[in-house]
């Protein structure tokens, strides 16, 4: 098995996965969730998915050989963007049905620590409202984390024009933060010549240098978050069933 495939669940054969799990090598799994939706006039609609997967794979690489990434749910809850054709959305019922099945699949595969790493703001409130039910159902150490929640106000003061509130103003929507991230990680997704073809001027504040700093800090902090999960320092108490 090549080094690049060691962090991708889908690149394993069933024997390779079975043997790694049986040997106790696999301690945790990251399940990225995101969206495919409009990102103003200048950014590709896949941004949320590309960004969260970028963080997930960097974190898994840091924690290799103990972590796998299971790419499972590219499309999220984006009804609020459907006035822009090309956006894809799931209804909350469909979204949670698929997400629940994916979590159940990972539990049945043997994972005791699962991090659902979120890359889309529209998924947050729905997930938080139902998360205790997923925890009861899974009976494992199951966490939900939007990757930008690891940023601090100091990060915003240092890296963003005007010191925007952190994390309240993140990720924004194709503005300074997300555009900086894309310029650093996948610049082919940014149409810089279109920055002026829209009323929002903030994307023009973005730089690849800011994006690199944001990515580095997120990867380092999510790495520690996940390490704390499978080393027993960050364990969610499973909500009880009531009689």
C-alpha positions as CSV (number, residue, x, y, z in Angstrom):
1,X,0.0,0.0,0.0
2,X,1.4,3.4,-1.0
3,X,1.9,6.1,1.6
4,X,-0.8,8.3,0.0
5,X,-3.4,5.6,0.4
6,X,-2.7,5.0,4.1
7,X,-5.0,7.8,5.1
8,X,-7.9,7.2,2.6
9,X,-10.4,4.6,3.7
10,X,-11.6,4.0,0.2
11,X,-8.1,3.2,-1.1
12,X,-7.9,0.1,1.2
13,X,-8.8,-3.4,0.1
14,X,-11.0,-5.2,2.6
15,X,-8.1,-7.2,3.8
16,X,-5.8,-4.2,4.3
17,X,-8.5,-2.5,6.4
18,X,-9.4,-5.6,8.3
19,X,-5.8,-6.3,9.2
20,X,-5.1,-2.7,10.3
21,X,-8.2,-2.6,12.5
22,X,-7.5,-6.0,14.0
23,X,-4.0,-4.9,14.8
24,X,-5.2,-1.9,16.8
25,X,-3.5,0.5,14.4
26,X,-6.6,2.5,13.5
27,X,-7.6,4.8,16.4
28,X,-9.9,7.3,14.8
29,X,-11.7,8.3,11.6
30,X,-12.5,11.7,10.1
31,X,-15.7,12.0,8.2
32,X,-15.8,15.3,6.3
33,X,-19.1,17.0,5.5
34,X,-19.6,20.1,3.4
35,X,-21.6,21.6,0.5
36,X,-21.5,22.3,-3.2
37,X,-22.9,25.8,-3.6
38,X,-22.4,29.2,-5.1
39,X,-19.4,31.1,-3.8
40,X,-20.0,34.5,-5.2
41,X,-18.8,35.3,-8.8
42,X,-15.2,34.4,-8.3
43,X,-14.9,31.0,-6.6
44,X,-15.7,27.5,-7.6
45,X,-18.8,25.9,-6.0
46,X,-16.8,23.0,-4.6
47,X,-14.9,25.2,-2.2
48,X,-16.5,23.9,1.1
49,X,-15.8,20.3,0.1
50,X,-12.2,20.9,-1.1
51,X,-11.3,23.0,2.0
52,X,-12.6,20.5,4.6
53,X,-11.0,17.6,2.8
54,X,-7.7,19.5,2.6
55,X,-7.7,19.9,6.4
56,X,-8.8,16.3,7.0
57,X,-6.1,14.8,4.9
58,X,-3.4,17.0,6.4
59,X,-4.5,16.0,9.9
60,X,-4.6,12.3,9.1
61,X,-1.1,12.6,7.6
62,X,0.1,14.2,10.9
63,X,-1.4,11.3,12.9
64,X,-0.5,8.5,10.5
65,X,-0.9,5.5,10.8
66,X,-3.7,5.9,13.3
67,X,-6.3,8.0,11.4
68,X,-8.3,7.4,8.2
69,X,-10.5,9.8,6.2
70,X,-13.8,8.5,4.9
71,X,-15.0,10.8,2.2
72,X,-18.7,10.4,2.4
73,X,-20.9,13.5,2.2
74,X,-20.0,16.2,-0.3
75,X,-23.4,17.9,-0.4
76,X,-25.0,19.6,2.6
77,X,-28.0,21.7,3.6
78,X,-27.9,24.7,1.2
79,X,-31.5,25.7,0.5
80,X,-30.6,29.3,1.3
81,X,-28.4,29.4,-1.8
82,X,-30.8,27.8,-4.3
83,X,-31.6,31.1,-5.9
84,X,-28.1,30.7,-7.6
85,X,-28.4,27.9,-10.2
86,X,-25.8,25.2,-9.9
87,X,-26.0,24.9,-6.1
88,X,-26.7,21.4,-4.8
89,X,-28.7,20.8,-1.7
90,X,-30.2,18.1,0.5
91,X,-33.2,18.5,2.7
92,X,-32.4,18.1,6.4
93,X,-34.1,14.7,6.4
94,X,-32.1,13.3,3.5
95,X,-28.9,14.8,4.9
96,X,-29.3,13.3,8.4
97,X,-30.4,10.0,7.0
98,X,-27.2,9.7,5.0
99,X,-25.0,11.1,7.7
100,X,-26.4,8.7,10.3
101,X,-25.9,5.8,8.0
102,X,-22.3,6.8,7.4
103,X,-21.6,7.1,11.1
104,X,-23.2,3.7,11.7
105,X,-21.0,2.2,9.0
106,X,-17.9,3.5,10.7
107,X,-19.0,2.3,14.1
108,X,-19.7,-1.2,12.6
109,X,-16.2,-1.1,11.0
110,X,-14.7,-0.8,14.5
111,X,-14.0,2.9,15.1
112,X,-14.4,4.1,18.6
113,X,-13.4,7.7,17.9
114,X,-15.2,9.5,15.0
115,X,-14.7,13.2,14.1
116,X,-17.3,14.6,11.8
117,X,-15.4,17.6,10.4
118,X,-17.6,20.2,9.0
119,X,-16.8,22.6,6.2
120,X,-20.2,24.4,5.6
121,X,-21.8,26.9,7.9
122,X,-25.3,25.8,6.9
123,X,-24.8,22.4,8.4
124,X,-24.0,23.7,11.9
125,X,-27.4,24.5,13.5
126,X,-29.1,21.4,12.1
127,X,-26.3,19.1,13.3
128,X,-26.1,20.7,16.8
129,X,-29.8,20.2,17.2
130,X,-29.7,16.5,16.6
131,X,-26.2,15.5,17.7
132,X,-27.2,14.0,21.0
133,X,-29.3,11.5,19.1
134,X,-26.4,10.5,17.0
135,X,-24.3,10.0,20.1
136,X,-26.9,7.8,21.8
137,X,-27.2,5.7,18.6
138,X,-23.5,5.3,18.0
139,X,-22.3,4.7,21.6
140,X,-18.8,5.8,20.7
141,X,-16.8,9.0,21.1
142,X,-18.5,11.0,18.3
143,X,-17.6,14.7,17.8
144,X,-18.9,17.4,15.5
145,X,-16.4,20.2,14.7
146,X,-16.5,23.0,12.1
147,X,-12.8,23.3,11.3
148,X,-12.8,27.1,11.7
149,X,-13.9,26.8,15.4
150,X,-10.3,26.2,16.3
151,X,-9.4,29.8,15.4
152,X,-9.1,32.5,18.1
153,X,-9.7,36.3,18.1
154,X,-5.9,36.7,18.0
155,X,-5.9,34.9,14.7
156,X,-8.4,37.3,13.3
157,X,-6.6,40.4,14.6
158,X,-3.4,39.2,13.0
159,X,-4.6,37.9,9.7
160,X,-7.9,39.5,8.7
161,X,-8.5,43.1,7.7
162,X,-10.3,44.9,10.5
163,X,-9.8,42.1,13.0
164,X,-13.2,40.4,12.4
165,X,-14.8,38.5,15.2
166,X,-13.6,35.0,15.6
167,X,-15.2,32.5,15.1
168,X,-18.5,34.5,14.6
169,X,-17.5,36.0,11.3
170,X,-15.9,32.8,9.9
171,X,-16.1,31.2,7.5
172,X,-18.0,34.0,5.9
173,X,-19.0,33.3,2.3
174,X,-16.3,33.5,-0.3
175,X,-14.9,36.5,1.4
176,X,-11.4,37.2,2.8
177,X,-11.0,34.0,4.7
178,X,-12.3,31.5,2.2
179,X,-10.7,33.2,-0.7
180,X,-7.3,33.3,1.1
181,X,-7.7,29.5,1.8
182,X,-8.4,28.8,-1.8
183,X,-5.5,30.9,-3.1
184,X,-3.2,28.9,-0.8
185,X,-4.5,25.4,-1.4
186,X,-6.2,25.3,-4.8
187,X,-5.7,28.7,-6.6
188,X,-7.2,27.3,-9.8
189,X,-10.6,27.6,-8.1
190,X,-10.3,31.4,-7.8
191,X,-11.1,33.7,-10.7
192,X,-9.3,36.8,-9.6
193,X,-10.4,38.8,-12.6
194,X,-14.0,38.5,-11.3
195,X,-13.3,40.1,-7.9
196,X,-14.7,43.4,-9.1
197,X,-17.7,41.9,-10.8
198,X,-19.7,41.8,-7.6
199,X,-20.8,44.2,-4.9
200,X,-18.8,42.6,-2.1
201,X,-15.2,44.0,-2.1
202,X,-13.8,41.9,0.6
203,X,-12.5,39.0,-1.5
204,X,-9.9,41.4,-2.9
205,X,-8.4,41.5,0.6
206,X,-7.4,37.8,0.4
207,X,-3.9,36.6,-0.1
208,X,-2.3,33.2,-0.4
209,X,0.0,34.1,2.5
210,X,-3.0,34.6,4.8
211,X,-4.5,31.3,3.6
212,X,-1.3,29.4,4.4
213,X,-1.3,30.7,7.9
214,X,-5.0,29.8,8.4
215,X,-4.5,26.3,7.0
216,X,-1.4,25.7,9.1
217,X,-3.1,26.8,12.3
218,X,-6.3,24.8,11.6
219,X,-4.3,21.6,10.8
220,X,-2.2,21.9,13.9
221,X,-5.2,22.5,16.2
222,X,-7.5,19.9,14.7
223,X,-4.6,17.4,14.9
224,X,-4.4,18.1,18.6
225,X,-8.2,17.9,19.0
226,X,-8.3,14.5,17.3
227,X,-5.2,13.2,19.2
228,X,-6.9,14.2,22.4
229,X,-9.9,12.2,21.3
230,X,-8.2,8.9,20.7
231,X,-5.8,9.3,23.7
232,X,-8.7,9.7,26.0
233,X,-8.3,13.4,27.0
234,X,-11.4,14.6,25.0
235,X,-14.2,12.2,25.4
236,X,-17.9,13.1,25.0
237,X,-20.1,11.6,27.7
238,X,-22.8,9.7,25.8
239,X,-26.2,11.2,26.7
240,X,-28.4,8.8,28.7
241,X,-31.6,7.2,27.7
242,X,-34.5,8.4,30.0
243,X,-36.9,6.1,31.6
